[in-house]
Amino acid sequence: MRPTLLLALLLTGCSAESGIKFDSDGAFGDAAETDFDTGRRGGGGGNGEPDEADTLPDEQEEDRKALRPQQTPRYLFIPNLDRDTITRVDTRTLDVITHPVGRRPRAIGVTPDQAMAVVFNQRDNTVQLLDAEALTGPVVSVRPNLNQLVISPDGGTAALFHDVGATRPDDPVVTGAVSFNEISLVDLDTATHVPLVVGFNPKAIRFTPDGATALVIADGSLATVDLTGSTPTARFIAIADPLDPPPAEEVVVEPTGAYAFVRQGGVNAITVVGLRDGSVDLLPVGAGPTDLDLSADGSRTIVVSRASRQITVFDALSPYAPPRIIPTPVEATLGSLELGPDDRGVLFSNATSQGRYATWSVDSDVVGLRGLPKPVESLALTPTGEGLIITHPPGDNPDGSTPVPYRNRYALSLVSFEDGRANTLALDAVPNGSAASADGRYGYVILEGRAGLAVLDFRTLIADAVALPSQPVFVGVLPDDDVTDDDQPAAWVSQDHPLGRLTFYDPDDGVSRTLTGFELNSQIED
Amino acid sequence: MRPSLALLALLGACTSSSASLSGRWLPDEAVASGEVVLGLTSGNGAIHRLAPGEEPALVDVGPRVVRRLAAAGDGTTVLGRAERRRCDDLRPRRQSPCKGEFETSDDLLVLRDGGFVGAFELGFAYGDPITSEDGRWAAAVVNPDAAAGQEGIVNLGSVLMVDLDVAEPWPVTVGFNASQVAFSPATDQAVVLSPGEVALVDLATRAPVPEVTFPLGLPSATRAQPAGVTITDDGTTALVATQAGSDLYVLDLVNPRVNLVALRAPPQRTLPLTGSGQTLVVYGQLGWIDLVDDLTQNVTGLVAPGGADAAVWRDGVAIAWRSGLADHVFRVDPDRGELTDYVLSATAAAVDVSQEGGWAAAWTPGTSSFSGSRRLDLLRLYPDSQSRLDADPVAFALPGIPVDLAFQGEPTDAVIFLMSDRAELASISLPSFEVSSLELPTPASQLTRLPDGTVAAIHGDSTGRVTFIRPDGSVETQAGFALKGLFDPAPFEETP
């Protein structure tokens, strides 16, 4: 599942305790995967069996908030794109300070040891390597026309590239000769920069767990970069016809780094790449593969083929062994898979207007179908996998089964995975972000244009509203500093305000506290 | 004259370099200084010390002509503004006024407990000082209009801080055109407001530059103009209201940080509620009173019909009202987050609250601003009572237009008021509401309460007259004291 899928990402990625990334963080040691920000999951075609589902539109994926905060157990870093500052929140004391950086801090990454915050100043074409405590450090120039930043899992390298799918309307216009084949690698220990040319239109950069190798995925090619030498060197592996390469859609890398699996648009197979020997093969998966995942331990590679209505499960370390194939119900179209930490998952599709989803477990051959009052726009599991949060678009079920109160309105469903109990809430605006506590007890949703926070209790499936002083931008949950007590960590919501605004909401006592104007703190003279 | 009006008078006029031999007792300048009353005579600018059981006396302040007096918040410290005169004419000054070169300077006097502490040259460029509640510190900001007419260079980006214990000033460089100063009630620090910034000044070390300067906006944007400031009772936080803005700037004075609290409207006044951990905010005619938690900055709203623009904090209870136009008086209990609405029997221009906070009087004095009303509402403000009856004011019809009012006794056991052109003083016992009157030899124009609960009635007699009404009901009148020194020539300091 791609990390940028709206609610899936936010529900999991915003909980630092869960150890899951906000965005492409580059690590694939723990069932890591990448699904590129093309905004679609292709339907069928090519060499698979044709099916009426082939005519459906792509599975839609959204990334409403490309500019994401970075959270560590100690600090939360928020880039302030328009103010050329970053805000650092001490998650223990809630002390907030704002620090000036370069122009247009487009992204922030934090090294795994939390000692360094890497700020990508897009307009300056620089990265700042800031000591997380002192907020001081060197500035390193990088190549122009980049928009993505990932940090290697060993904290030794920052990689930057240009993802066409992640372009924002307000990104600076690059004039003159513009490359779409370049990446920048920055050694975080020596503060040195090495530019590299890779395949056209790189979609993602992943690292081996030891940080020794970077994997750059582009349309039609993979590049492996050896980071152990004094100068990084790239090796190219062609994964498609170089004359007409299909767009790369999704890639997962099994945890040992032996194989990468790539889903490409319009190809009714999965490409398996031997990263050690450079081998490339196609693995048939039926018509219209629309999702690619790894099981929780990374031992199995799972492909959902919407057109041929099947799930294909490979042994990730023996990809050429015969896969297990599980048919999906003909009563529903299922193109996306969301897996929980226990390998129980949910199948759904947001390419159709059906109000249905299905439950499934990686070890099971049984797919159980469930109904919904409205079609699915996005679906995510809570960090523990015990609850579902489903957003629904204004459109209704085509068979007229949508109850009247939900018709022509956005809606949100809280669902118990176990028994399917659901509380569907009619909304007057589109959900714009969400987060959940690491223990899955509470979820938080913000709505576009609404100065409020919806607090979702996944134990009771009750939702309450908390007023905010201004419109929310990001929502997250602070780390739980003591998982043995019953105290829940506070949620935080950053909001639109020219001088910066954060609200902390404590679900234990229902009290919220708002800090406003911390942008001014950098202007204090003492 | 009521203390607040006395302070306004001090802030208003400017001194004159010419002196007149003719003079008279200035009843409106009388202020309490501990257990004594200090008053002025015009012409010679002498300060008279008056106390029950003591002979009236002059206070020696050197070769100065005192023009104005104002009381600090501690009830014992008094500041005076005076001319110091110098003359190089060595002829005996008793024979003639100065015939040589004549110079004057503008001095600030410090008096405490009726005695002279010291003085220094303040200068005409400075406005009248603001004092700390404990009477320990004062600060004078530059009056740009006055500074423009002065000789020499005036630093418009400075304030003059004053150690009132020793009457010594020192300049502190702050933002341009400083407008207000607030003193910490808990630490030797002050904050100075200038357009777009707030300076935190260390008073203990007499530092010439601020410890910290807080911005009121980003450099890239128009910075806010401060409208008012208060400091919480623990001295850790300053609350700055800005003109035309509904954000309250909360400045952490310990770990310099800025937080903005979104209020429902631009505040008229903020009042730290000492010991409660909250600050009261009033908005003028907007019908809300808010409590801001000093720690979390969460805002609790209380409906206050008609709104409020004035407030006092006494012994666990905050009292708020619309000054000049009060139909309601509100008692706010910050611990309970509750508001009690006292509906007055008539619109009142003034609300006075007794020293310990048990009583309030709503009334309309006959002044140049108000035509006066013969109605008086007395309000019980017992902080622990929840009886609905407490919210019913006790209304009185008065035989004349009241001109001043004071609470007598320690603790308060009566309210005393003066009426226009009447040589009598009326008293209402509390809590019995028994009414009595006391004939005075001449009409009085002002009441001043001394710390022991004695009330001094200041008469307008040109030769001076004060009547002391002790809490036990005994009365003592002192008169004619203003003649002392009145015909002495104005004092000069020789300048060889």
HADDOCK unambig.tbl for C-alpha pairs under 7 A between the chains (distance, minus, plus):
assign (segid A and resid 513 and name CA) (segid B and resid 296 and name CA) 5.80 0.50 0.50
assign (segid A and resid 513 and name CA) (segid B and resid 298 and name CA) 6.33 0.50 0.50
assign (segid A and resid 515 and name CA) (segid B and resid 259 and name CA) 5.61 0.50 0.50
assign (segid A and resid 515 and name CA) (segid B and resid 260 and name CA) 6.71 0.50 0.50
assign (segid A and resid 516 and name CA) (segid B and resid 259 and name CA) 4.95 0.50 0.50
assign (segid A and resid 516 and name CA) (segid B and resid 260 and name CA) 4.65 0.50 0.50
assign (segid A and resid 516 and name CA) (segid B and resid 261 and name CA) 6.73 0.50 0.50
assign (segid A and resid 517 and name CA) (segid B and resid 258 and name CA) 6.21 0.50 0.50
assign (segid A and resid 517 and name CA) (segid B and resid 259 and name CA) 5.24 0.50 0.50
assign (segid A and resid 517 and name CA) (segid B and resid 260 and name CA) 5.48 0.50 0.50
assign (segid A and resid 518 and name CA) (segid B and resid 258 and name CA) 5.92 0.50 0.50
assign (segid A and resid 518 and name CA) (segid B and resid 259 and name CA) 6.23 0.50 0.50
assign (segid A and resid 520 and name CA) (segid B and resid 215 and name CA) 6.47 0.50 0.50
assign (segid A and resid 520 and name CA) (segid B and resid 217 and name CA) 6.57 0.50 0.50
assign (segid A and resid 520 and name CA) (segid B and resid 218 and name CA) 6.38 0.50 0.50
assign (segid A and resid 520 and name CA) (segid B and resid 258 and name CA) 6.43 0.50 0.50
assign (segid A and resid 521 and name CA) (segid B and resid 257 and name CA) 5.54 0.50 0.50
assign (segid A and resid 521 and name CA) (segid B and resid 258 and name CA) 5.94 0.50 0.50
assign (segid A and resid 523 and name CA) (segid B and resid 215 and name CA) 6.28 0.50 0.50
assign (segid A and resid 524 and name CA) (segid B and resid 212 and name CA) 6.98 0.50 0.50
assign (segid A and resid 524 and name CA) (segid B and resid 213 and name CA) 5.74 0.50 0.50
assign (segid A and resid 524 and name CA) (segid B and resid 214 and name CA) 4.90 0.50 0.50
assign (segid A and resid 524 and name CA) (segid B and resid 215 and name CA) 6.18 0.50 0.50
assign (segid A and resid 525 and name CA) (segid B and resid 212 and name CA) 5.51 0.50 0.50
assign (segid A and resid 525 and name CA) (segid B and resid 213 and name CA) 5.03 0.50 0.50
assign (segid A and resid 525 and name CA) (segid B and resid 214 and name CA) 6.69 0.50 0.50
assign (segid A and resid 526 and name CA) (segid B and resid 211 and name CA) 5.88 0.50 0.50
assign (segid A and resid 526 and name CA) (segid B and resid 212 and name CA) 4.32 0.50 0.50
assign (segid A and resid 526 and name CA) (segid B and resid 213 and name CA) 6.43 0.50 0.50
